[in-house]
Amino acid sequence: MPKDGVSDPQGEAVRGGLAMLGHAQVSRVRVGRLIELELDAASESAAREAVTRMAEQLLANPVIEQFRIESLVAMKPQGVI
Amino acid sequence: MPKDGVSDPQGEAVRGGLAMLGHAQVSRVRVGRLIELELDAASESAAREAVTRMAEQLLANPVIEQFRIESLVAMKPQGVI
């Protein structure tokens, strides 16, 4: 998501579009990216550490964006009977 | 998010970039939008109904995208002591 205080012209455009459609009760819109990753990891904490590094290295722009890691869903290995 | 089965070139580009940075354990990346809305509503169910309409009308492209409404956090009215 854009950091608080960073202008979000895309969010403002969406807010204006919603208002034109009759949704004037919307006072604020912020638009960010949602990135779903599937990865192998030894544990949930290892996965969280790896994803944090990915966010810092590539997925987020730390100058203008903040990120959060929302949920980690463990899946069974595939191909194992 | 892009619907399952819809190609996601942005996600594939992110996966390639992560692999080049050494994160080869990532098998799949999907990139969507996260939209945060602040709005007035009489109840949580009314807010959810309104946001569903907004998604169908403007926020999502139903041909290629699916959406979900993740959480609704009630906030106190501002300016009331």
Backbone of each chain as nested JSON, in Angstrom:
{
  "chains": [
    {"id": "A", "residues": [
      {"number": 1, "name": "MET", "atoms": {"N": [0.848, -1.186, 0.0], "CA": [0.0, 0.0, 0.0], "C": [0.885, 1.239, 0.0]}},
      {"number": 2, "name": "PRO", "atoms": {"N": [0.373, 2.339, -0.589], "CA": [1.109, 3.596, -0.449], "C": [1.181, 3.974, 1.031]}},
      {"number": 3, "name": "LYS", "atoms": {"N": [2.337, 4.467, 1.441], "CA": [2.479, 4.907, 2.829], "C": [1.501, 6.042, 3.13]}},
      {"number": 4, "name": "ASP", "atoms": {"N": [1.102, 6.129, 4.389], "CA": [0.294, 7.268, 4.794], "C": [1.069, 8.548, 4.473]}},
      {"number": 5, "name": "GLY", "atoms": {"N": [0.398, 9.503, 3.894], "CA": [1.053, 10.762, 3.559], "C": [1.547, 10.808, 2.131]}},
      {"number": 6, "name": "VAL", "atoms": {"N": [1.67, 9.634, 1.501], "CA": [2.051, 9.6, 0.092], "C": [0.773, 9.739, -0.732]}},
      {"number": 7, "name": "SER", "atoms": {"N": [0.8, 10.621, -1.714], "CA": [-0.409, 10.824, -2.512], "C": [-0.718, 9.565, -3.302]}},
      {"number": 8, "name": "ASP", "atoms": {"N": [-2.002, 9.319, -3.526], "CA": [-2.442, 8.112, -4.215], "C": [-3.436, 8.53, -5.301]}},
      {"number": 9, "name": "PRO", "atoms": {"N": [-2.925, 9.019, -6.445], "CA": [-3.827, 9.517, -7.488], "C": [-4.77, 8.43, -8.0]}},
      {"number": 10, "name": "GLN", "atoms": {"N": [-4.321, 7.185, -8.009], "CA": [-5.204, 6.107, -8.478], "C": [-6.384, 5.939, -7.516]}},
      {"number": 11, "name": "GLY", "atoms": {"N": [-6.08, 5.984, -6.219], "CA": [-7.161, 5.89, -5.237], "C": [-8.123, 7.058, -5.345]}},
      {"number": 12, "name": "GLU", "atoms": {"N": [-7.583, 8.242, -5.582], "CA": [-8.449, 9.424, -5.693], "C": [-9.334, 9.325, -6.94]}},
      {"number": 13, "name": "ALA", "atoms": {"N": [-8.775, 8.79, -8.027], "CA": [-9.568, 8.603, -9.239], "C": [-10.694, 7.591, -9.007]}},
      {"number": 14, "name": "VAL", "atoms": {"N": [-10.385, 6.533, -8.267], "CA": [-11.423, 5.543, -7.97], "C": [-12.511, 6.181, -7.112]}},
      {"number": 15, "name": "ARG", "atoms": {"N": [-12.103, 6.986, -6.133], "CA": [-13.095, 7.651, -5.275], "C": [-14.009, 8.539, -6.128]}},
      {"number": 16, "name": "GLY", "atoms": {"N": [-13.441, 9.287, -7.06], "CA": [-14.259, 10.123, -7.931], "C": [-15.2, 9.305, -8.8]}},
      {"number": 17, "name": "GLY", "atoms": {"N": [-14.716, 8.181, -9.308], "CA": [-15.566, 7.312, -10.11], "C": [-16.715, 6.738, -9.306]}},
      {"number": 18, "name": "LEU", "atoms": {"N": [-16.422, 6.333, -8.072], "CA": [-17.489, 5.81, -7.2], "C": [-18.525, 6.899, -6.907]}},
      {"number": 19, "name": "ALA", "atoms": {"N": [-18.052, 8.123, -6.663], "CA": [-18.983, 9.218, -6.37], "C": [-19.908, 9.455, -7.565]}},
      {"number": 20, "name": "MET", "atoms": {"N": [-19.353, 9.392, -8.783], "CA": [-20.19, 9.601, -9.973], "C": [-21.219, 8.492, -10.128]}},
      {"number": 21, "name": "LEU", "atoms": {"N": [-20.924, 7.322, -9.602], "CA": [-21.874, 6.202, -9.669], "C": [-22.862, 6.213, -8.508]}},
      {"number": 22, "name": "GLY", "atoms": {"N": [-22.78, 7.241, -7.659], "CA": [-23.735, 7.356, -6.57], "C": [-23.229, 6.904, -5.221]}},
      {"number": 23, "name": "HIS", "atoms": {"N": [-21.949, 6.523, -5.15], "CA": [-21.397, 6.046, -3.879], "C": [-20.649, 7.188, -3.177]}},
      {"number": 24, "name": "ALA", "atoms": {"N": [-21.406, 8.244, -2.885], "CA": [-20.773, 9.432, -2.301], "C": [-20.409, 9.231, -0.841]}},
      {"number": 25, "name": "GLN", "atoms": {"N": [-20.86, 8.126, -0.247], "CA": [-20.532, 7.867, 1.158], "C": [-19.092, 7.388, 1.345]}},
      {"number": 26, "name": "VAL", "atoms": {"N": [-18.378, 7.177, 0.235], "CA": [-16.977, 6.737, 0.332], "C": [-16.098, 7.967, 0.473]}},
      {"number": 27, "name": "SER", "atoms": {"N": [-15.411, 8.066, 1.6], "CA": [-14.63, 9.269, 1.886], "C": [-13.165, 9.124, 1.486]}},
      {"number": 28, "name": "ARG", "atoms": {"N": [-12.688, 7.884, 1.359], "CA": [-11.265, 7.725, 1.079], "C": [-11.044, 6.375, 0.415]}},
      {"number": 29, "name": "VAL", "atoms": {"N": [-10.18, 6.371, -0.593], "CA": [-9.816, 5.127, -1.279], "C": [-8.301, 5.095, -1.423]}},
      {"number": 30, "name": "ARG", "atoms": {"N": [-7.718, 3.96, -1.102], "CA": [-6.286, 3.747, -1.328], "C": [-6.139, 2.469, -2.148]}},
      {"number": 31, "name": "VAL", "atoms": {"N": [-5.301, 2.535, -3.165], "CA": [-5.117, 1.379, -4.043], "C": [-3.682, 0.882, -3.916]}},
      {"number": 32, "name": "GLY", "atoms": {"N": [-3.552, -0.374, -3.603], "CA": [-2.239, -1.008, -3.523], "C": [-2.232, -2.305, -4.318]}},
      {"number": 33, "name": "ARG", "atoms": {"N": [-1.216, -3.094, -4.115], "CA": [-1.123, -4.389, -4.803], "C": [-1.28, -5.523, -3.799]}},
      {"number": 34, "name": "LEU", "atoms": {"N": [-1.902, -6.58, -4.262], "CA": [-2.008, -7.804, -3.475], "C": [-1.248, -8.875, -4.242]}},
      {"number": 35, "name": "ILE", "atoms": {"N": [-0.24, -9.434, -3.617], "CA": [0.622, -10.408, -4.291], "C": [0.508, -11.737, -3.566]}},
      {"number": 36, "name": "GLU", "atoms": {"N": [0.04, -12.745, -4.274], "CA": [-0.058, -14.092, -3.703], "C": [1.135, -14.915, -4.173]}},
      {"number": 37, "name": "LEU", "atoms": {"N": [1.816, -15.507, -3.218], "CA": [3.015, -16.285, -3.513], "C": [2.808, -17.725, -3.066]}},
      {"number": 38, "name": "GLU", "atoms": {"N": [3.212, -18.658, -3.892], "CA": [3.281, -20.058, -3.473], "C": [4.748, -20.442, -3.421]}},
      {"number": 39, "name": "LEU", "atoms": {"N": [5.171, -20.951, -2.27], "CA": [6.587, -21.28, -2.134], "C": [6.781, -22.441, -1.173]}},
      {"number": 40, "name": "ASP", "atoms": {"N": [7.898, -23.111, -1.362], "CA": [8.307, -24.158, -0.433], "C": [9.07, -23.519, 0.714]}},
      {"number": 41, "name": "ALA", "atoms": {"N": [8.803, -23.984, 1.939], "CA": [9.539, -23.497, 3.106], "C": [9.468, -24.566, 4.182]}},
      {"number": 42, "name": "ALA", "atoms": {"N": [10.48, -24.585, 5.03], "CA": [10.552, -25.626, 6.06], "C": [9.535, -25.39, 7.166]}},
      {"number": 43, "name": "SER", "atoms": {"N": [9.146, -24.146, 7.361], "CA": [8.209, -23.822, 8.444], "C": [7.529, -22.51, 8.097]}},
      {"number": 44, "name": "GLU", "atoms": {"N": [6.494, -22.188, 8.866], "CA": [5.801, -20.939, 8.617], "C": [6.707, -19.748, 8.902]}},
      {"number": 45, "name": "SER", "atoms": {"N": [7.537, -19.857, 9.958], "CA": [8.421, -18.719, 10.258], "C": [9.482, -18.565, 9.172]}},
      {"number": 46, "name": "ALA", "atoms": {"N": [9.964, -19.674, 8.63], "CA": [10.93, -19.574, 7.527], "C": [10.288, -18.942, 6.305]}},
      {"number": 47, "name": "ALA", "atoms": {"N": [9.035, -19.317, 6.034], "CA": [8.329, -18.721, 4.898], "C": [8.166, -17.222, 5.11]}},
      {"number": 48, "name": "ARG", "atoms": {"N": [7.801, -16.832, 6.334], "CA": [7.589, -15.409, 6.61], "C": [8.893, -14.622, 6.451]}},
      {"number": 49, "name": "GLU", "atoms": {"N": [9.995, -15.197, 6.92], "CA": [11.295, -14.517, 6.759], "C": [11.647, -14.367, 5.29]}},
      {"number": 50, "name": "ALA", "atoms": {"N": [11.423, -15.429, 4.516], "CA": [11.756, -15.374, 3.089], "C": [10.899, -14.335, 2.382]}},
      {"number": 51, "name": "VAL", "atoms": {"N": [9.61, -14.31, 2.691], "CA": [8.712, -13.364, 2.012], "C": [9.048, -11.93, 2.424]}},
      {"number": 52, "name": "THR", "atoms": {"N": [9.45, -11.744, 3.668], "CA": [9.873, -10.402, 4.093], "C": [11.066, -9.925, 3.263]}},
      {"number": 53, "name": "ARG", "atoms": {"N": [12.035, -10.833, 3.042], "CA": [13.185, -10.454, 2.206], "C": [12.733, -10.128, 0.787]}},
      {"number": 54, "name": "MET", "atoms": {"N": [11.838, -10.937, 0.24], "CA": [11.353, -10.672, -1.13], "C": [10.679, -9.306, -1.223]}},
      {"number": 55, "name": "ALA", "atoms": {"N": [9.887, -8.979, -0.199], "CA": [9.2, -7.682, -0.214], "C": [10.221, -6.556, -0.179]}},
      {"number": 56, "name": "GLU", "atoms": {"N": [11.243, -6.711, 0.667], "CA": [12.234, -5.643, 0.801], "C": [13.087, -5.52, -0.455]}},
      {"number": 57, "name": "GLN", "atoms": {"N": [13.348, -6.654, -1.109], "CA": [14.237, -6.639, -2.271], "C": [13.524, -6.232, -3.558]}},
      {"number": 58, "name": "LEU", "atoms": {"N": [12.275, -6.662, -3.713], "CA": [11.652, -6.528, -5.038], "C": [10.189, -6.1, -5.004]}},
      {"number": 59, "name": "LEU", "atoms": {"N": [9.41, -6.646, -4.066], "CA": [7.955, -6.517, -4.208], "C": [7.446, -5.14, -3.816]}},
      {"number": 60, "name": "ALA", "atoms": {"N": [8.099, -4.501, -2.863], "CA": [7.647, -3.189, -2.4], "C": [8.722, -2.143, -2.667]}},
      {"number": 61, "name": "ASN", "atoms": {"N": [8.295, -0.929, -2.877], "CA": [9.206, 0.206, -2.988], "C": [9.234, 0.896, -1.629]}},
      {"number": 62, "name": "PRO", "atoms": {"N": [10.319, 0.694, -0.847], "CA": [10.294, 1.176, 0.54], "C": [10.22, 2.694, 0.677]}},
      {"number": 63, "name": "VAL", "atoms": {"N": [10.486, 3.414, -0.397], "CA": [10.415, 4.871, -0.323], "C": [8.969, 5.346, -0.182]}},
      {"number": 64, "name": "ILE", "atoms": {"N": [8.087, 4.708, -0.912], "CA": [6.704, 5.199, -0.951], "C": [5.669, 4.163, -0.524]}},
      {"number": 65, "name": "GLU", "atoms": {"N": [6.115, 2.926, -0.293], "CA": [5.138, 1.871, -0.003], "C": [5.455, 1.178, 1.315]}},
      {"number": 66, "name": "GLN", "atoms": {"N": [4.387, 0.729, 1.959], "CA": [4.526, -0.156, 3.1], "C": [3.928, -1.505, 2.699]}},
      {"number": 67, "name": "PHE", "atoms": {"N": [4.388, -2.553, 3.389], "CA": [3.813, -3.865, 3.078], "C": [3.483, -4.58, 4.373]}},
      {"number": 68, "name": "ARG", "atoms": {"N": [2.55, -5.517, 4.241], "CA": [2.291, -6.439, 5.337], "C": [2.097, -7.834, 4.768]}},
      {"number": 69, "name": "ILE", "atoms": {"N": [2.455, -8.819, 5.563], "CA": [2.296, -10.213, 5.172], "C": [1.077, -10.71, 5.918]}},
      {"number": 70, "name": "GLU", "atoms": {"N": [0.034, -11.069, 5.145], "CA": [-1.265, -11.223, 5.785], "C": [-1.496, -12.587, 6.373]}},
      {"number": 71, "name": "SER", "atoms": {"N": [-1.324, -13.62, 5.608], "CA": [-1.602, -14.945, 6.15], "C": [-0.782, -15.963, 5.392]}},
      {"number": 72, "name": "LEU", "atoms": {"N": [-0.423, -16.985, 6.08], "CA": [0.356, -18.043, 5.475], "C": [-0.427, -19.326, 5.651]}},
      {"number": 73, "name": "VAL", "atoms": {"N": [-0.828, -19.908, 4.541], "CA": [-1.63, -21.122, 4.578], "C": [-0.741, -22.295, 4.226]}},
      {"number": 74, "name": "ALA", "atoms": {"N": [-0.591, -23.195, 5.153], "CA": [0.231, -24.371, 4.892], "C": [-0.514, -25.329, 3.978]}},
      {"number": 75, "name": "MET", "atoms": {"N": [0.171, -25.837, 2.991], "CA": [-0.425, -26.812, 2.074], "C": [0.405, -28.086, 2.125]}},
      {"number": 76, "name": "LYS", "atoms": {"N": [-0.246, -29.204, 1.884], "CA": [0.48, -30.48, 1.844], "C": [1.353, -30.536, 0.604]}},
      {"number": 77, "name": "PRO", "atoms": {"N": [2.461, -31.235, 0.702], "CA": [3.273, -31.425, -0.502], "C": [2.438, -32.131, -1.564]}},
      {"number": 78, "name": "GLN", "atoms": {"N": [2.653, -31.73, -2.806], "CA": [1.911, -32.361, -3.884], "C": [2.69, -33.57, -4.382]}},
      {"number": 79, "name": "GLY", "atoms": {"N": [1.995, -34.531, -4.902], "CA": [2.635, -35.694, -5.5], "C": [2.996, -36.752, -4.482]}},
      {"number": 80, "name": "VAL", "atoms": {"N": [2.596, -36.556, -3.241], "CA": [2.879, -37.563, -2.211], "C": [1.562, -38.261, -1.868]}},
      {"number": 81, "name": "ILE", "atoms": {"N": [1.562, -39.58, -1.919], "CA": [0.348, -40.33, -1.616], "C": [0.405, -40.826, -0.173]}}
    ]},
    {"id": "B", "residues": [
      {"number": 1, "name": "MET", "atoms": {"N": [-8.213, -10.117, -7.842], "CA": [-7.196, -11.022, -8.348], "C": [-7.614, -11.526, -9.721]}},
      {"number": 2, "name": "PRO", "atoms": {"N": [-6.63, -11.847, -10.589], "CA": [-6.99, -12.516, -11.836], "C": [-7.661, -13.85, -11.517]}},
      {"number": 3, "name": "LYS", "atoms": {"N": [-8.698, -14.167, -12.279], "CA": [-9.356, -15.453, -12.073], "C": [-8.381, -16.59, -12.341]}},
      {"number": 4, "name": "ASP", "atoms": {"N": [-8.627, -17.712, -11.69], "CA": [-7.842, -18.908, -12.01], "C": [-8.015, -19.215, -13.489]}},
      {"number": 5, "name": "GLY", "atoms": {"N": [-6.932, -19.505, -14.163], "CA": [-6.989, -19.815, -15.578], "C": [-6.722, -18.617, -16.457]}},
      {"number": 6, "name": "VAL", "atoms": {"N": [-6.826, -17.407, -15.891], "CA": [-6.484, -16.2, -16.652], "C": [-4.988, -15.968, -16.495]}},
      {"number": 7, "name": "SER", "atoms": {"N": [-4.31, -15.73, -17.614], "CA": [-2.865, -15.546, -17.529], "C": [-2.552, -14.272, -16.754]}},
      {"number": 8, "name": "ASP", "atoms": {"N": [-1.427, -14.284, -16.046], "CA": [-1.032, -13.165, -15.2], "C": [0.429, -12.835, -15.514]}},
      {"number": 9, "name": "PRO", "atoms": {"N": [0.655, -12.105, -16.621], "CA": [2.041, -11.835, -17.022], "C": [2.814, -11.043, -15.967]}},
      {"number": 10, "name": "GLN", "atoms": {"N": [2.112, -10.175, -15.218], "CA": [2.801, -9.413, -14.173], "C": [3.299, -10.363, -13.075]}},
      {"number": 11, "name": "GLY", "atoms": {"N": [2.441, -11.305, -12.698], "CA": [2.859, -12.286, -11.692], "C": [4.021, -13.133, -12.174]}},
      {"number": 12, "name": "GLU", "atoms": {"N": [3.976, -13.512, -13.444], "CA": [5.059, -14.342, -13.984], "C": [6.364, -13.547, -14.029]}},
      {"number": 13, "name": "ALA", "atoms": {"N": [6.27, -12.251, -14.343], "CA": [7.475, -11.412, -14.347], "C": [8.051, -11.283, -12.938]}},
      {"number": 14, "name": "VAL", "atoms": {"N": [7.168, -11.148, -11.942], "CA": [7.646, -11.07, -10.556], "C": [8.314, -12.385, -10.166]}},
      {"number": 15, "name": "ARG", "atoms": {"N": [7.717, -13.503, -10.565], "CA": [8.317, -14.802, -10.235], "C": [9.713, -14.902, -10.842]}},
      {"number": 16, "name": "GLY", "atoms": {"N": [9.867, -14.466, -12.097], "CA": [11.18, -14.492, -12.715], "C": [12.181, -13.6, -12.003]}},
      {"number": 17, "name": "GLY", "atoms": {"N": [11.726, -12.432, -11.591], "CA": [12.612, -11.52, -10.867], "C": [13.044, -12.098, -9.528]}},
      {"number": 18, "name": "LEU", "atoms": {"N": [12.1, -12.731, -8.829], "CA": [12.446, -13.366, -7.549], "C": [13.449, -14.496, -7.768]}},
      {"number": 19, "name": "ALA", "atoms": {"N": [13.256, -15.288, -8.826], "CA": [14.184, -16.393, -9.098], "C": [15.588, -15.856, -9.347]}},
      {"number": 20, "name": "MET", "atoms": {"N": [15.683, -14.745, -10.077], "CA": [17.005, -14.166, -10.348], "C": [17.664, -13.655, -9.069]}},
      {"number": 21, "name": "LEU", "atoms": {"N": [16.859, -13.303, -8.086], "CA": [17.405, -12.843, -6.806], "C": [17.675, -14.004, -5.856]}},
      {"number": 22, "name": "GLY", "atoms": {"N": [17.467, -15.228, -6.315], "CA": [17.787, -16.382, -5.485], "C": [16.596, -17.02, -4.803]}},
      {"number": 23, "name": "HIS", "atoms": {"N": [15.4, -16.526, -5.09], "CA": [14.202, -17.085, -4.44], "C": [13.536, -18.099, -5.379]}},
      {"number": 24, "name": "ALA", "atoms": {"N": [14.298, -19.132, -5.72], "CA": [13.793, -20.111, -6.683], "C": [12.736, -21.017, -6.075]}},
      {"number": 25, "name": "GLN", "atoms": {"N": [12.55, -20.946, -4.764], "CA": [11.528, -21.795, -4.125], "C": [10.115, -21.288, -4.365]}},
      {"number": 26, "name": "VAL", "atoms": {"N": [9.997, -20.122, -5.006], "CA": [8.663, -19.583, -5.298], "C": [8.179, -20.194, -6.605]}},
      {"number": 27, "name": "SER", "atoms": {"N": [7.078, -20.931, -6.532], "CA": [6.601, -21.654, -7.707], "C": [5.515, -20.891, -8.467]}},
      {"number": 28, "name": "ARG", "atoms": {"N": [4.856, -19.951, -7.803], "CA": [3.739, -19.269, -8.466], "C": [3.533, -17.921, -7.822]}},
      {"number": 29, "name": "VAL", "atoms": {"N": [3.298, -16.907, -8.651], "CA": [3.002, -15.559, -8.161], "C": [1.786, -15.041, -8.917]}},
      {"number": 30, "name": "ARG", "atoms": {"N": [0.842, -14.487, -8.196], "CA": [-0.312, -13.826, -8.803], "C": [-0.369, -12.411, -8.237]}},
      {"number": 31, "name": "VAL", "atoms": {"N": [-0.566, -11.444, -9.122], "CA": [-0.605, -10.047, -8.698], "C": [-1.996, -9.485, -8.937]}},
      {"number": 32, "name": "GLY", "atoms": {"N": [-2.59, -8.95, -7.898], "CA": [-3.889, -8.291, -8.011], "C": [-3.843, -6.924, -7.36]}},
      {"number": 33, "name": "ARG", "atoms": {"N": [-4.998, -6.352, -7.148], "CA": [-5.072, -5.043, -6.488], "C": [-5.709, -5.198, -5.114]}},
      {"number": 34, "name": "LEU", "atoms": {"N": [-5.226, -4.38, -4.188], "CA": [-5.834, -4.292, -2.868], "C": [-6.383, -2.874, -2.734]}},
      {"number": 35, "name": "ILE", "atoms": {"N": [-7.678, -2.767, -2.512], "CA": [-8.331, -1.468, -2.467], "C": [-8.925, -1.271, -1.078]}},
      {"number": 36, "name": "GLU", "atoms": {"N": [-8.452, -0.256, -0.379], "CA": [-8.993, 0.059, 0.942], "C": [-9.978, 1.209, 0.808]}},
      {"number": 37, "name": "LEU", "atoms": {"N": [-11.167, 0.994, 1.352], "CA": [-12.24, 1.983, 1.259], "C": [-12.645, 2.422, 2.651]}},
      {"number": 38, "name": "GLU", "atoms": {"N": [-12.817, 3.724, 2.832], "CA": [-13.444, 4.229, 4.043], "C": [-14.801, 4.794, 3.657]}},
      {"number": 39, "name": "LEU", "atoms": {"N": [-15.835, 4.315, 4.328], "CA": [-17.183, 4.764, 3.962], "C": [-18.101, 4.759, 5.178]}},
      {"number": 40, "name": "ASP", "atoms": {"N": [-19.133, 5.575, 5.078], "CA": [-20.195, 5.58, 6.084], "C": [-21.225, 4.519, 5.721]}},
      {"number": 41, "name": "ALA", "atoms": {"N": [-21.681, 3.794, 6.736], "CA": [-22.74, 2.797, 6.513], "C": [-23.464, 2.592, 7.825]}},
      {"number": 42, "name": "ALA", "atoms": {"N": [-24.73, 2.189, 7.709], "CA": [-25.552, 2.016, 8.903], "C": [-25.164, 0.764, 9.679]}},
      {"number": 43, "name": "SER", "atoms": {"N": [-24.607, -0.207, 8.996], "CA": [-24.255, -1.46, 9.649], "C": [-23.169, -2.132, 8.826]}},
      {"number": 44, "name": "GLU", "atoms": {"N": [-22.593, -3.182, 9.403], "CA": [-21.57, -3.901, 8.656], "C": [-22.163, -4.584, 7.422]}},
      {"number": 45, "name": "SER", "atoms": {"N": [-23.39, -5.116, 7.568], "CA": [-23.98, -5.79, 6.407], "C": [-24.31, -4.777, 5.313]}},
      {"number": 46, "name": "ALA", "atoms": {"N": [-24.738, -3.577, 5.703], "CA": [-25.008, -2.547, 4.695], "C": [-23.713, -2.139, 3.995]}},
      {"number": 47, "name": "ALA", "atoms": {"N": [-22.637, -2.037, 4.764], "CA": [-21.352, -1.69, 4.163], "C": [-20.918, -2.774, 3.184]}},
      {"number": 48, "name": "ARG", "atoms": {"N": [-21.091, -4.034, 3.577], "CA": [-20.679, -5.13, 2.707], "C": [-21.503, -5.133, 1.414]}},
      {"number": 49, "name": "GLU", "atoms": {"N": [-22.802, -4.882, 1.528], "CA": [-23.641, -4.819, 0.329], "C": [-23.201, -3.694, -0.594]}},
      {"number": 50, "name": "ALA", "atoms": {"N": [-22.916, -2.531, 0.004], "CA": [-22.505, -1.386, -0.807], "C": [-21.173, -1.674, -1.496]}},
      {"number": 51, "name": "VAL", "atoms": {"N": [-20.234, -2.254, -0.767], "CA": [-18.919, -2.518, -1.359], "C": [-19.015, -3.59, -2.438]}},
      {"number": 52, "name": "THR", "atoms": {"N": [-19.905, -4.555, -2.252], "CA": [-20.115, -5.559, -3.307], "C": [-20.596, -4.886, -4.583]}},
      {"number": 53, "name": "ARG", "atoms": {"N": [-21.544, -3.948, -4.446], "CA": [-22.013, -3.227, -5.645], "C": [-20.881, -2.446, -6.288]}},
      {"number": 54, "name": "MET", "atoms": {"N": [-20.056, -1.774, -5.462], "CA": [-18.933, -1.006, -6.013], "C": [-17.977, -1.907, -6.785]}},
      {"number": 55, "name": "ALA", "atoms": {"N": [-17.715, -3.081, -6.223], "CA": [-16.801, -4.011, -6.9], "C": [-17.38, -4.435, -8.241]}},
      {"number": 56, "name": "GLU", "atoms": {"N": [-18.677, -4.742, -8.251], "CA": [-19.3, -5.209, -9.485], "C": [-19.397, -4.094, -10.523]}},
      {"number": 57, "name": "GLN", "atoms": {"N": [-19.597, -2.859, -10.05], "CA": [-19.787, -1.746, -10.977], "C": [-18.475, -1.176, -11.508]}},
      {"number": 58, "name": "LEU", "atoms": {"N": [-17.453, -1.124, -10.648], "CA": [-16.264, -0.349, -11.012], "C": [-14.936, -1.0, -10.628]}},
      {"number": 59, "name": "LEU", "atoms": {"N": [-14.866, -1.594, -9.448], "CA": [-13.547, -1.935, -8.904], "C": [-12.945, -3.168, -9.557]}},
      {"number": 60, "name": "ALA", "atoms": {"N": [-13.796, -4.114, -9.941], "CA": [-13.287, -5.351, -10.54], "C": [-13.798, -5.48, -11.971]}},
      {"number": 61, "name": "ASN", "atoms": {"N": [-13.028, -6.145, -12.791], "CA": [-13.454, -6.487, -14.147], "C": [-13.946, -7.934, -14.106]}},
      {"number": 62, "name": "PRO", "atoms": {"N": [-15.277, -8.137, -14.152], "CA": [-15.791, -9.487, -13.906], "C": [-15.397, -10.499, -14.97]}},
      {"number": 63, "name": "VAL", "atoms": {"N": [-14.938, -10.022, -16.124], "CA": [-14.555, -10.956, -17.188], "C": [-13.283, -11.713, -16.788]}},
      {"number": 64, "name": "ILE", "atoms": {"N": [-12.34, -11.005, -16.18], "CA": [-11.037, -11.629, -15.92], "C": [-10.643, -11.604, -14.454]}},
      {"number": 65, "name": "GLU", "atoms": {"N": [-11.443, -10.941, -13.622], "CA": [-11.025, -10.807, -12.223], "C": [-12.095, -11.335, -11.269]}},
      {"number": 66, "name": "GLN", "atoms": {"N": [-11.632, -11.845, -10.157], "CA": [-12.522, -12.169, -9.056], "C": [-12.171, -11.215, -7.905]}},
      {"number": 67, "name": "PHE", "atoms": {"N": [-13.129, -11.009, -7.021], "CA": [-12.838, -10.149, -5.873], "C": [-13.358, -10.801, -4.6]}},
      {"number": 68, "name": "ARG", "atoms": {"N": [-12.763, -10.394, -3.505], "CA": [-13.306, -10.773, -2.212], "C": [-13.22, -9.56, -1.292]}},
      {"number": 69, "name": "ILE", "atoms": {"N": [-14.165, -9.497, -0.363], "CA": [-14.203, -8.407, 0.611], "C": [-13.658, -8.99, 1.901]}},
      {"number": 70, "name": "GLU", "atoms": {"N": [-12.532, -8.451, 2.347], "CA": [-11.773, -9.182, 3.354], "C": [-12.221, -8.905, 4.773]}},
      {"number": 71, "name": "SER", "atoms": {"N": [-12.278, -7.666, 5.163], "CA": [-12.665, -7.389, 6.537], "C": [-13.241, -5.995, 6.601]}},
      {"number": 72, "name": "LEU", "atoms": {"N": [-14.143, -5.829, 7.498], "CA": [-14.776, -4.537, 7.677], "C": [-14.531, -4.121, 9.116]}},
      {"number": 73, "name": "VAL", "atoms": {"N": [-13.826, -3.051, 9.291], "CA": [-13.481, -2.581, 10.628], "C": [-14.368, -1.396, 10.946]}},
      {"number": 74, "name": "ALA", "atoms": {"N": [-15.173, -1.541, 11.962], "CA": [-16.035, -0.425, 12.361], "C": [-15.205, 0.632, 13.065]}},
      {"number": 75, "name": "MET", "atoms": {"N": [-15.456, 1.858, 12.724], "CA": [-14.776, 2.974, 13.374], "C": [-15.831, 3.89, 13.969]}},
      {"number": 76, "name": "LYS", "atoms": {"N": [-15.465, 4.552, 15.05], "CA": [-16.397, 5.493, 15.674], "C": [-16.571, 6.722, 14.786]}},
      {"number": 77, "name": "PRO", "atoms": {"N": [-17.74, 7.328, 14.823], "CA": [-17.91, 8.588, 14.099], "C": [-16.885, 9.606, 14.607]}},
      {"number": 78, "name": "GLN", "atoms": {"N": [-16.372, 10.382, 13.682], "CA": [-15.409, 11.412, 14.06], "C": [-16.143, 12.685, 14.442]}},
      {"number": 79, "name": "GLY", "atoms": {"N": [-15.567, 13.424, 15.327], "CA": [-16.134, 14.71, 15.702], "C": [-17.201, 14.602, 16.773]}},
      {"number": 80, "name": "VAL", "atoms": {"N": [-17.401, 13.416, 17.325], "CA": [-18.371, 13.24, 18.394], "C": [-17.611, 13.021, 19.698]}},
      {"number": 81, "name": "ILE", "atoms": {"N": [-17.947, 13.808, 20.703], "CA": [-17.261, 13.678, 21.99], "C": [-18.128, 12.841, 22.932]}}
    ]}
  ]
}
